[in-house]
Amino acid sequence: MKYKPILVASTGRAGSTLLMKILASHPEISVRSLFPYETRASQYYYICDREGINPTEFAPVTWNNFEYRPFQANDKQSTLWSQKQKSLEQQPEANLSEAYYSFVSGIENKAQVKYFAEKLVGLSLVKPMINWFTASKIIFLKRDPRDTFFSIKSFNKKRGYLSFGEQQGESALLANIIGFYKHSQKIKQSLDRDKDLDLEYEQLITKKMATISQLFQALNLDYSDRQVLSTIENAFAESPETLKHKTSSDLHHSMSRWKREADKRILEIFASFEKDFEQIGYCNQIR
């Protein structure tokens, strides 16, 4: 493969869109820079390969109860590209991933690309994708589950409907978030050390320079101060899309928001998961 995959594993509302913006801001990483950065071409081609589906039809495919598309519905350039790909019908799906990200690198004006990056949906594709793309890197992005909980609730209220599991109730929502991190821990134990990277949302906010520099260095990319400062300027800039997406006044207020927003009833829910919090590294007092 010409390009190596970077796959971002996180719960919803844990900062994956911000991380994708950071990755997209590096000239050596190919990312389709359309908000909310949910192009999943390589995952789509993998599922097509596994299920015996013709990938050049570009029809949605379902895996683990989620509908995958190779690129976002609002991506007109990728749609036009797909209409010209009948000639690639006999190509292995891994080659189609490379062809697509060569196209993306061109329209994003990136000439020295080493990686492409995509968000994962849940964790079911972590091991299959690593086996399919042996050079894959998985970034496990972690955020305080209590802040994620309130971010989900606020985002759902903002949009006017329940999603991310809140439709099953608040306790189930928190259990799903915590369960994701427990499952992540088990998966990481089974991976080679060079396959995964751990990243904390809070570190991206409070220690931007050091955290992003360490991330790029771990990926063997340019991590000069000039590159990191350019990345910060681009990735943290606000836009109409980010204003619609956010649920806190600013990124710093998105941290420890649960301490300001949790009432007695929610604190009791948190307290019932105290041992679970400890298992995933959150040992500070719940109450």
C-alpha positions as CSV (number, residue, x, y, z in Angstrom):
1,M,0.0,0.0,0.0
2,K,1.2,3.5,-0.9
3,Y,-0.7,5.0,2.1
4,K,-1.0,3.6,5.6
5,P,-4.3,3.9,7.4
6,I,-4.8,5.9,10.7
7,L,-8.1,4.8,12.2
8,V,-9.6,6.8,15.0
9,A,-11.5,4.8,17.7
10,S,-13.7,6.8,20.1
11,T,-17.2,7.1,21.5
12,G,-19.5,9.7,20.0
13,R,-18.9,13.3,21.4
14,A,-15.4,12.4,22.6
15,G,-13.4,14.8,20.3
16,S,-13.0,12.6,17.2
17,T,-14.0,15.5,14.9
18,L,-11.4,17.7,16.4
19,L,-8.8,15.0,16.1
20,M,-9.7,14.5,12.5
21,K,-9.2,18.2,11.9
22,I,-5.8,18.0,13.5
23,L,-4.8,15.0,11.3
24,A,-6.2,16.8,8.2
25,S,-4.0,19.8,8.9
26,H,-0.8,17.8,8.4
27,P,0.5,17.7,4.8
28,E,1.5,14.1,5.1
29,I,-2.0,12.8,6.0
30,S,-4.8,12.5,3.5
31,V,-8.2,13.3,4.9
32,R,-11.3,14.3,3.0
33,S,-11.8,17.7,4.6
34,L,-15.5,17.9,4.7
35,F,-17.2,18.4,8.1
36,P,-17.8,16.2,10.1
37,Y,-15.0,14.2,8.6
38,E,-16.9,10.9,8.2
39,T,-15.5,9.6,5.0
40,R,-15.0,5.8,5.5
41,A,-13.8,4.6,2.1
42,S,-11.3,2.0,3.3
43,Q,-13.9,0.5,5.8
44,Y,-16.5,0.4,3.1
45,Y,-14.2,-1.4,0.7
46,Y,-13.2,-3.9,3.4
47,I,-16.9,-4.7,4.1
48,C,-17.5,-5.1,0.3
49,D,-14.6,-7.5,0.1
50,R,-15.7,-9.6,3.0
51,E,-19.4,-9.7,1.9
52,G,-18.7,-10.2,-1.8
53,I,-20.3,-6.9,-2.8
54,N,-19.3,-5.0,-5.9
55,P,-17.7,-1.9,-4.5
56,T,-17.9,0.1,-7.6
57,E,-21.7,0.3,-7.3
58,F,-21.0,2.6,-4.2
59,A,-24.3,1.4,-2.7
60,P,-24.6,1.6,1.2
61,V,-23.6,-1.6,3.0
62,T,-24.4,-2.6,6.6
63,W,-22.0,-3.9,9.2
64,N,-22.8,-4.4,12.8
65,N,-26.1,-2.5,12.5
66,F,-24.4,0.6,11.0
67,E,-24.8,1.7,7.4
68,Y,-21.5,2.4,5.7
69,R,-21.0,4.7,2.7
70,P,-17.6,5.3,1.1
71,F,-17.9,9.1,1.5
72,Q,-20.3,11.7,2.7
73,A,-23.5,12.4,0.8
74,N,-22.5,16.1,0.4
75,D,-19.2,15.2,-1.2
76,K,-19.9,16.2,-4.8
77,Q,-16.2,15.7,-5.9
78,S,-16.1,12.2,-4.6
79,T,-19.4,11.4,-6.2
80,L,-18.1,12.5,-9.6
81,W,-15.0,10.4,-9.0
82,S,-17.0,7.3,-8.1
83,Q,-19.0,7.6,-11.4
84,K,-15.7,7.1,-13.3
85,Q,-14.5,4.0,-11.4
86,K,-16.2,1.2,-13.4
87,S,-12.7,0.6,-14.9
88,L,-11.5,-0.5,-11.4
89,E,-14.2,-3.1,-11.0
90,Q,-11.8,-6.0,-11.1
91,Q,-9.2,-4.4,-8.8
92,P,-8.7,-5.7,-5.2
93,E,-10.6,-3.5,-2.7
94,A,-7.4,-2.4,-1.0
95,N,-6.3,-1.0,-4.4
96,L,-9.6,0.9,-4.5
97,S,-8.8,2.5,-1.2
98,E,-5.4,3.6,-2.5
99,A,-7.0,4.9,-5.7
100,Y,-9.5,6.9,-3.7
101,Y,-7.0,8.5,-1.4
102,S,-4.7,9.3,-4.3
103,F,-7.7,11.3,-5.6
104,V,-8.3,12.9,-2.2
105,S,-4.6,13.8,-1.9
106,G,-4.9,15.6,-5.2
107,I,-8.0,17.6,-4.5
108,E,-6.6,18.5,-1.0
109,N,-3.3,19.6,-2.6
110,K,-1.1,17.2,-0.7
111,A,1.9,15.8,-2.6
112,Q,3.9,14.0,0.2
113,V,1.2,11.8,1.8
114,K,2.2,8.8,4.0
115,Y,-1.2,8.1,5.6
116,F,-4.9,8.5,5.2
117,A,-7.2,8.8,8.2
118,E,-10.7,7.8,9.0
119,K,-13.1,7.6,12.0
120,L,-14.2,4.2,13.0
121,V,-17.7,3.4,14.2
122,G,-17.4,1.5,17.4
123,L,-14.7,-1.1,17.7
124,S,-15.9,-4.0,15.6
125,L,-13.6,-3.2,12.7
126,V,-10.4,-2.6,14.6
127,K,-8.9,-6.1,14.3
128,P,-10.3,-6.8,10.8
129,M,-8.9,-3.6,9.5
130,I,-5.5,-4.2,11.1
131,N,-5.5,-7.7,9.4
132,W,-6.5,-6.2,6.1
133,F,-4.1,-3.3,6.2
134,T,-1.1,-4.6,8.2
135,A,0.4,-1.2,8.5
136,S,-2.6,0.3,10.2
137,K,-2.3,2.6,13.2
138,I,-5.2,2.9,15.7
139,I,-5.6,6.0,17.7
140,F,-7.7,5.3,20.8
141,L,-9.2,8.7,21.8
142,K,-10.4,8.9,25.4
143,R,-12.5,11.6,27.2
144,D,-14.0,11.7,30.7
145,P,-17.2,9.6,30.3
146,R,-19.1,12.1,32.5
147,D,-18.3,14.9,30.2
148,T,-19.1,12.7,27.2
149,F,-22.4,11.9,28.8
150,F,-23.4,15.6,29.1
151,S,-22.0,16.4,25.6
152,I,-24.3,13.7,24.1
153,K,-27.3,14.9,26.1
154,S,-26.7,18.5,25.0
155,F,-26.1,17.6,21.4
156,N,-29.3,15.6,21.3
157,K,-31.2,18.4,22.8
158,K,-29.7,20.8,20.3
159,R,-30.7,18.6,17.4
160,G,-34.1,17.7,18.8
161,Y,-33.9,14.0,18.9
162,L,-32.2,11.2,20.9
163,S,-29.2,9.3,19.5
164,F,-25.8,7.9,20.6
165,G,-27.7,5.4,22.8
166,E,-29.6,8.0,25.0
167,Q,-32.8,6.6,23.6
168,Q,-32.2,3.6,25.9
169,G,-32.1,5.8,29.0
170,E,-29.4,7.7,30.9
171,S,-27.9,4.7,32.8
172,A,-27.7,2.8,29.6
173,L,-26.0,5.7,27.9
174,L,-23.3,5.9,30.6
175,A,-22.9,2.1,30.5
176,N,-22.3,2.2,26.8
177,I,-19.7,4.9,27.1
178,I,-17.8,3.0,29.9
179,G,-18.3,-0.2,28.1
180,F,-16.5,1.2,25.0
181,Y,-13.4,2.0,27.1
182,K,-13.4,-1.4,28.8
183,H,-13.6,-3.1,25.4
184,S,-10.9,-0.8,24.1
185,Q,-8.6,-2.0,26.9
186,K,-9.1,-5.6,26.0
187,I,-8.5,-4.9,22.3
188,K,-5.3,-3.0,23.0
189,Q,-3.9,-5.9,25.0
190,S,-4.2,-8.1,21.9
191,L,-2.5,-5.7,19.6
192,D,1.2,-5.3,18.8
193,R,2.7,-2.4,20.6
194,D,3.4,-0.5,17.4
195,K,-0.2,-0.6,16.3
196,D,-2.0,1.7,18.7
197,L,-1.7,5.1,20.2
198,D,-3.5,6.5,23.2
199,L,-4.7,10.1,23.2
200,E,-6.8,12.0,25.8
201,Y,-9.2,14.7,24.7
202,E,-8.3,16.8,27.7
203,Q,-4.6,16.8,26.8
204,L,-5.5,18.0,23.3
205,I,-7.1,21.1,24.9
206,T,-4.8,21.9,27.8
207,K,-1.4,20.9,26.2
208,K,-2.0,21.4,22.5
209,M,1.6,21.9,21.5
210,A,3.1,19.1,23.4
211,T,0.3,16.6,22.7
212,I,0.2,17.2,18.9
213,S,3.9,17.2,18.6
214,Q,4.1,13.8,20.4
215,L,1.3,12.5,18.1
216,F,3.1,13.5,14.9
217,Q,6.4,12.2,16.2
218,A,4.8,8.8,17.0
219,L,3.6,8.7,13.4
220,N,7.1,9.5,12.1
221,L,5.8,12.7,10.6
222,D,7.1,16.3,10.6
223,Y,6.6,17.5,14.2
224,S,8.6,20.7,14.0
225,D,7.2,23.7,15.9
226,R,6.3,25.4,12.7
227,Q,4.2,22.4,11.6
228,V,2.5,22.0,15.0
229,L,1.7,25.7,15.2
230,S,0.2,25.6,11.7
231,T,-1.9,22.6,12.7
232,I,-3.2,24.3,15.8
233,E,-4.1,27.4,13.9
234,N,-6.0,25.4,11.3
235,A,-7.6,22.7,13.5
236,F,-8.8,24.9,16.3
237,A,-10.3,27.7,14.1
238,E,-14.0,28.0,14.4
239,S,-16.4,27.8,11.5
240,P,-20.2,27.7,11.1
241,E,-20.0,23.9,11.1
242,T,-18.1,23.8,14.4
243,L,-20.4,26.3,16.0
244,K,-23.4,24.0,15.2
245,H,-21.4,21.0,16.5
246,K,-20.3,22.2,19.8
247,T,-22.3,22.2,23.1
248,S,-20.0,24.3,25.3
249,S,-19.1,27.9,25.1
250,D,-15.5,27.0,24.4
251,L,-13.2,23.9,24.5
252,H,-12.0,24.7,28.1
253,H,-15.5,24.7,29.3
254,S,-16.1,21.3,27.7
255,M,-13.8,19.8,30.4
256,S,-15.2,18.9,33.8
257,R,-18.6,20.2,32.7
258,W,-20.2,17.4,34.6
259,K,-19.2,19.1,37.9
260,R,-21.3,22.1,36.8
261,E,-24.2,20.3,35.2
262,A,-24.9,17.2,37.2
263,D,-27.8,17.4,39.6
264,K,-28.4,15.0,42.5
265,R,-30.2,12.4,40.3
266,I,-27.3,12.3,37.8
267,L,-24.7,12.2,40.5
268,E,-26.5,9.1,41.9
269,I,-26.2,7.5,38.5
270,F,-22.5,8.3,38.3
271,A,-22.0,6.9,41.9
272,S,-23.5,3.6,40.8
273,F,-20.7,3.2,38.3
274,E,-17.9,4.2,40.6
275,K,-16.0,0.9,40.3
276,D,-16.4,1.0,36.6
277,F,-14.8,4.5,36.5
278,E,-11.9,3.3,38.5
279,Q,-11.4,0.4,36.1
280,I,-10.9,2.7,33.1
281,G,-8.7,5.2,35.0
282,Y,-11.0,7.7,36.5
283,C,-10.4,7.4,40.3
284,N,-11.3,10.9,41.4
285,Q,-14.4,11.2,43.6
286,I,-17.7,10.8,41.9
287,R,-19.8,12.7,44.5
